[in-house]
Amino acid sequence: MPEYHLNILDTILPYNINPSQNQNRHSNGISKPSFYHKDNGTLPAWMETVKIYSEYSKRNFGDLLCQNEDSLLYTATLGC
């Protein structure tokens, strides 16, 4: 997978800079209800985030920002 993302880096990165990234998880299969995984846990020091307030949870979450090659590969491995 990293090779694919590296091959399209110059094309895809401009569309990924600044919109926050999150995961839509289907832990019980694609035909079952999904949820947005917003708790990122411990992130690498270089990974940028933006605080987004969730009306549902009534708190802020640190959504990931894809700003460069490293963050693109990191978010791709998470499935964002």
BATORLUM-290251 format. One record per atom (N, C-alpha, C): residue in three letters; y, x, z. Coordinates in pm, whole numbers, padded with zeros to 5 digits, always signed. Example, Ala and Ser with C-alpha at 12.3 -4.5 7.8 and 13.67 -1.06 7.14 Angstrom:
2
ALA-00569+01319+00780;ALA-00450+01230+00780;ALA-00330+01320+00780;SER-00225+01285+00708;SER-00106+01367+00714;SER+00003+01290+00787;
This chain:
80
MET-00120+00081+00000;MET+00000+00000+00000;MET+00127+00085+00000;PRO+00137+00193+00077;PRO+00262+00271+00073;PRO+00296+00323-00066;GLU+00197+00358-00146;GLU+00225+00409-00280;GLU+00296+00303-00365;TYR+00250+00180-00353;TYR+00312+00070-00428;TYR+00459+00056-00389;HIS+00486+00052-00259;HIS+00624+00034-00213;HIS+00712+00153-00250;LEU+00655+00272-00247;LEU+00731+00389-00290;LEU+00763+00383-00439;ASN+00671+00331-00518;ASN+00693+00319-00663;ASN+00803+00219-00698;ILE+00820+00117-00617;ILE+00922+00015-00646;ILE+01043+00026-00554;LEU+01051+00133-00478;LEU+01158+00152-00379;LEU+01296+00130-00437;ASP+01326+00195-00548;ASP+01461+00184-00606;ASP+01494+00042-00651;THR+01393-00035-00687;THR+01414-00173-00732;THR+01426-00268-00614;ILE+01339-00255-00516;ILE+01332-00353-00408;ILE+01430-00329-00294;LEU+01463-00204-00266;LEU+01547-00173-00150;LEU+01683-00242-00153;PRO+01755-00246-00265;PRO+01885-00314-00264;PRO+01877-00461-00223;TYR+01764-00526-00246;TYR+01748-00666-00209;TYR+01706-00683-00063;ASN+01663-00576+00001;ASN+01617-00583+00139;ASN+01718-00530+00240;ILE+01823-00464+00194;ILE+01922-00411+00288;ILE+02000-00527+00348;ASN+02005-00527+00480;ASN+02079-00618+00566;ASN+02014-00753+00596;PRO+01944-00824+00507;PRO+01879-00944+00557;PRO+01773-00906+00660;SER+01772-00977+00771;SER+01675-00944+00874;SER+01534-00983+00830;GLN+01437-00908+00880;GLN+01297-00927+00844;GLN+01220-00978+00965;ASN+01129-01070+00943;ASN+01039-01113+01049;ASN+00905-01150+00987;GLN+00809-01175+01072;GLN+00675-01205+01024;GLN+00644-01353+01042;ASN+00595-01417+00937;ASN+00542-01552+00945;ASN+00391-01537+00958;ARG+00340-01555+01079;ARG+00200-01527+01108;ARG+00114-01651+01087;HIS-00005-01631+01032;HIS-00105-01736+01012;HIS-00233-01692+01084;SER-00227-01688+01215;SER-00339-01631+01291;SER-00467-01714+01285;ASN-00457-01839+01247;ASN-00576-01925+01236;ASN-00611-01958+01091;GLY-00557-01879+00998;GLY-00585-01904+00856;GLY-00464-01965+00787;ILE-00457-01947+00657;ILE-00342-01988+00578;ILE-00323-02141+00576;SER-00429-02216+00596;SER-00417-02363+00592;SER-00380-02423+00728;LYS-00374-02341+00831;LYS-00338-02388+00966;LYS-00190-02361+00993;PRO-00135-02425+01098;PRO+00006-02402+01129;PRO+00037-02253+01154;SER+00155-02213+01113;SER+00198-02074+01130;SER+00307-02066+01237;PHE+00346-01944+01271;PHE+00457-01923+01363;PHE+00529-01795+01324;TYR+00655-01782+01365;TYR+00732-01661+01338;TYR+00718-01566+01456;HIS+00668-01448+01427;HIS+00650-01345+01528;HIS+00783-01271+01541;LYS+00852-01290+01652;LYS+00985-01233+01668;LYS+00992-01124+01773;ASP+00894-01115+01862;ASP+00894-01009+01962;ASP+00838-00881+01900;ASN+00923-00782+01882;ASN+00882-00660+01814;ASN+00823-00555+01906;GLY+00839-00569+02035;GLY+00787-00468+02125;GLY+00862-00337+02109;THR+00794-00227+02127;THR+00856-00095+02115;THR+00865-00055+01968;LEU+00984-00020+01926;LEU+01008+00021+01787;LEU+01045+00169+01783;PRO+01025+00232+01668;PRO+01072+00370+01653;PRO+01224+00375+01674;ALA+01273+00485+01727;ALA+01416+00498+01758;ALA+01504+00480+01634;TRP+01453+00513+01516;TRP+01533+00505+01394;TRP+01534+00366+01331;MET+01452+00274+01382;MET+01443+00139+01324;MET+01561+00055+01371;GLU+01643+00010+01276;GLU+01760-00070+01310;GLU+01722-00217+01326;THR+01790-00285+01418;THR+01769-00428+01439;THR+01903-00499+01446;VAL+01898-00629+01434;VAL+02016-00713+01452;VAL+01975-00826+01546;LYS+02064-00859+01640;LYS+02035-00966+01735;LYS+02056-01102+01667;ILE+01952-01185+01673;ILE+01956-01320+01617;ILE+01921-01417+01731;TYR+02006-01517+01750;TYR+01980-01615+01857;TYR+01886-01723+01806;SER+01782-01751+01884;SER+01687-01855+01850;SER+01718-01982+01930;GLU+01751-02088+01860;GLU+01774-02217+01927;GLU+01646-02267+01994;TYR+01534-02243+01930;TYR+01405-02288+01983;TYR+01372-02219+02115;SER+01387-02087+02118;SER+01352-02008+02238;SER+01469-01991+02334;LYS+01589-02024+02288;LYS+01710-02012+02369;LYS+01734-01868+02417;ARG+01713-01771+02325;ARG+01739-01631+02358;ARG+01755-01551+02230;ASN+01803-01429+02246;ASN+01821-01338+02132;ASN+01693-01262+02102;PHE+01672-01236+01976;PHE+01562-01151+01930;PHE+01622-01041+01846;GLY+01556-00926+01842;GLY+01600-00816+01758;GLY+01523-00815+01627;ASP+01576-00883+01526;ASP+01510-00884+01395;ASP+01527-00748+01329;LEU+01426-00707+01254;LEU+01427-00576+01188;LEU+01519-00576+01068;LEU+01583-00462+01045;LEU+01665-00442+00926;LEU+01601-00334+00840;CYS+01584-00364+00715;CYS+01525-00269+00620;CYS+01640-00199+00548;GLN+01672-00077+00591;GLN+01790-00008+00541;GLN+01760+00114+00455;ASN+01636+00162+00457;ASN+01605+00286+00385;ASN+01454+00294+00359;GLU+01411+00404+00302;GLU+01269+00421+00267;GLU+01178+00408+00389;ASP+01214+00474+00499;ASP+01130+00469+00619;ASP+01116+00326+00672;SER+01228+00254+00680;SER+01220+00118+00734;SER+01149+00023+00637;LEU+01160+00047+00506;LEU+01087-00034+00410;LEU+00937-00018+00430;LEU+00892+00106+00443;LEU+00748+00131+00463;LEU+00702+00077+00597;TYR+00784+00090+00699;TYR+00748+00038+00832;TYR+00732-00114+00829;THR+00830-00185+00773;THR+00822-00331+00769;THR+00709-00377+00677;ALA+00682-00303+00571;ALA+00571-00340+00481;ALA+00438-00331+00553;THR+00420-00229+00636;THR+00293-00217+00709;THR+00278-00326+00814;LEU+00389-00385+00859;LEU+00382-00496+00954;LEU+00356-00629+00883;GLY+00375-00631+00753;GLY+00355-00754+00677;GLY+00481-00837+00663;CYS+00598-00777+00683;CYS+00724-00850+00670;CYS+00760-00873+00524;
